[in-house]
Amino acid sequence: MNLPANIQFIGQLTEPPKLHGITREKDHCPLIERQLQISDLRDCASPPTLDEAGFTLAQGDPLAFGTPLETVAHKNLDQAAALVTQISSATQLIHMNSVIRRSERSPLYMQGGTTLPARFAHSDYGAGDTEILRWLNHIMKTDSRSLDPYQRVAMYNTWRTLTPPPADVPLALCDVRSLGSDDRVAVDFFEQMPEDPDWLFKMSIYRFNECQRWGYFSGMQDDEFILFKGFDSDPNRAALTPHAAFTASNCPASAEPRTSIESRFLALFY
């Protein structure tokens, strides 16, 4: 079943695009909203895979709906890390960060350390070896750690819902095989965090293309995760998976507003 959905894409640029964590008045990243069809991949004949489509649905340990948020982060981290290690066969896994989001319908929207769903087509990272080294150097600087020589490095995101289905604001993902060569736009992101105010990295925002194939997973349960790929040093594997939140037009008004948690992991393969 397909759902009509509105997702934002990057529009006409008059200067190099940039985003800021705090001084948003300096941003230049014009967005335009497009309506497209999102396919429900729950029962598709050929389920998407991480290394081909850039994302997949996986089953892990359950985290009961209604678990207090103060205990969610720790439990989710252990479960998500175990799942990523199992699926990727990574030698070493480094947790980058986790973020809890609430949909705009929630009476607790943007409260309690949570943030908003990102409704524009994006990947959290940039492309190429330079960007991979940028992140590795940042990790070594901020954590005062050293890393052994590796054969491959990749970044994985896990996403799960903390509220029962149906979700009013699901996560849509784009099959990377459907992207055009000019769809991705590199954007400078100035994070402006107090502990490292000069930290700058690249992220990716996408132009709309009629050929793009977008999908979501309906009815997500408390033991299900969406795994999707950030970057990957192996050019033969999918990377930079576009994703965005969207409003489900078939969700009843009585549904509990979506709360979700997303975690990011750096995986090293020796």
N, C-alpha and C positions, 0 to 999 in steps of 0.2 A: 504493500500500500504506500502511495506517495502522499506527502503532505506539502501544501504550498507554504512557503516560509519566506520571511524577509531577512536578508543577511546584508551587511555592509561590506563594500569593497573599496579599494583605494580609487580615488578619482583623478582629475586633472591636476598635475603638479606644476607649480610656477618656480619652484626652487627645490633643492635636495630635501627629501622628507626627513623629519626628525620629531621625536617625542621626548617629553620630560616627565620625570616622576613628580616634581613639585611645581616648577614654573611653567604651567601648562600654556600660559599666554605666548610662550616661545615656540609652541608646536607648529609644525606645518605637515599635516597629514589629512588632507581633505577626503572625506568618505561619502560614498553614494550608496543608497539602499536599492537592492534589486530583489525582485521576487523570483524564486526558483522552486523546483520540486525536490524534496528531500525523500529519499527512498528508505523505507523501513527494512533494515538488514537482518532483522531477528531470525527469519526463516529462509534467507536467500540460499539458492542452490550451491553457490560457490562463496563461502564466507571469506571476507577479506583477511589477509595475513599481514603481519608486521613488515616483512621484508619485501613484499610486492606492492600492496596497497598503501602501506605506511601505518596501518592500525588494525586492531583486532579486538574481539570480545573474549575475555578469559574469566574462568571461575577460580576463585581463591577461597580463603577463609571468610566466614560471615562476620559482619559487623552489624548487629541488630539495629533496625530503624528505631530512632528515638534514644539512642545512646547519647548521654550528655556530651556536649562539645568539649568539655574540659578533659574528657578521657578519649575522645575520638582520635586526636592527632597521634598519640603514642601507639594505640592499637592499630590504626591504619598504617603507620609507618612500618611496623614489623610485618604486617601482612603484605603490603605492597612491595616491600623490598624482597621478601621471600618469593613472591610471584615473578617479579622481574628477573631475579637471579635464575629461577627455574626455567623460564621461557627463553631467556637470552643466553644462558650458560656463561654469563660474565664471570671473570675471575675476581674482580673487585668492583664493589658498588658503592658510590658516594652519594649520599642524600644531599641534594642542593637546597630544596625548600618545599614547603607545602602551604597551600592556601585554601581556605574555606570560603565558599561563595553562597549567597542567598539570592533568590530571584526577587525582582522588584515588587512582587505581590506580597512578600513576607513582611509582617509588622516589625520584624527585626532586621530589615534590609540595611546593610552597611553598618551594623552594630556588632559589638562583642568581638572585634578583631576580624570580622568577615569583610569580604569585598564583593564587587559586582560581577555579573556574568559579562564576558567579552563578546559582543555581538558583531564583531567584524572578522573577516577571514584573515587569519594570521598564523604564523608559527613563531615560537618564542626565540628562535635562533636565526643566525645568518648562515650562509653557505661557505664551504671551502675550508682548507687547512688553517688559514689565518684565523678564522673564527673559532675553530677547535682549540688552537693554541692560546687564543685570548682567554677562553674559559679555563683551560688547564692552568695557565699562569695565575689567573685570578684565584683559583682554588688554593694553589700553593702559597700565594701571598696572604690570603685571609685566614687560612687554617694552619699556616706555618708547617705544611707537610711536604714531603718529597714523594714523587711517584716513580715507580720502576718503569723501565722502557716497556712499551706496550706494542702489540701488533695491530690492534684495532681499538677505537674509542667510539662510543655512541652515547646519545642522550635519549632517555625514555621518560615519557609522562604517563602517569596512571590517573584515571578519573573514575570516581564512583559517586553514586547518589547516597545521601544519608536520610532520605525521606522516601516513603513508599510510592510506588507507581499509582497513577500515571504522573509523569513529570510535566509541569507547565512550561518549563524552559529546558529542553534536552540539549545535549551536545551533538552538533553536526560535524562530520569529518568528510574531507574530500579525498577520493582515491588519487594518489599522486600520479598514477599512470594516465589520468585524464587531463593533467595540466598542460597548458601550452608553454612554449619556450619563453614567452614574454610575460607570463602571468605573475611571476614573483617580482616584488620590488623590495630592495634592501632599505631598511630604515634605521637611522641612528637613534638609539635609546639612551638618554642620559638619566641614569637611575636616581642620582642625587640623594643617596642614603648617607646619613650622618657619619657612619663608620668609614665610608669610602666615597666622598662627594665627587671625585673625578672619574668614577667608574663609568665607562661607556661600552656598550655592546651593540651588536647588530641584531635586529629581528626582521622578520619577513612579513609583509602584508601583500595581499593578492588582488590582482585585477579580475574582474568578472569575465568569464568565457563560457559560451553556451555549451561547450563540450565537456565542461567539468561535471563529474559525477559525485554528488553529495549524498551521504546517508547518515542514519542514526539507528540506535537500538532502542526499541520500545520496551516498556515494562521491566526496566532493570531491577534486579533483586539485590538483597543485602550481601550476597556473596559474589557479585559480578563486578568486574573492572573493565573499563576500556583502556587498552594500552595503545599509545601512539608514539611515533618516532620523531625526535627532534633532529639532531644531525647524526651522521654516520660517516666514519672515515673510509668505509668500503663503498666505492662508487657503484657497486653492483647491487646495493641494498637501498630500499626506499628511505627517504629522509625528508625533513622539512614539511611535515604533514599539515596542510591547512585545516583549521578547525574554528568553530564559532558557535555561540549559543543562539538559539532561536525560540520563538514562542510557538508552542504546539497548538495549532488551530482546533484540534480535536479533543483538547483537554477540558474536562468539565470545570466549572467555576468552583465546585466543591473540593477539588483536589488540593492537597496540602502543598504550599509553595515549596519549590525545590531548594534543598540545601545540598551541597556537594563538596567533596574535597579532592583536590588535585595535588599530586606530588611529582617532583622532578628528580631524576637520578642520572648521574654520570656513570657509565659502565666501561670498565677497562678490561681488555682481553689480552692475556699474556701468552 
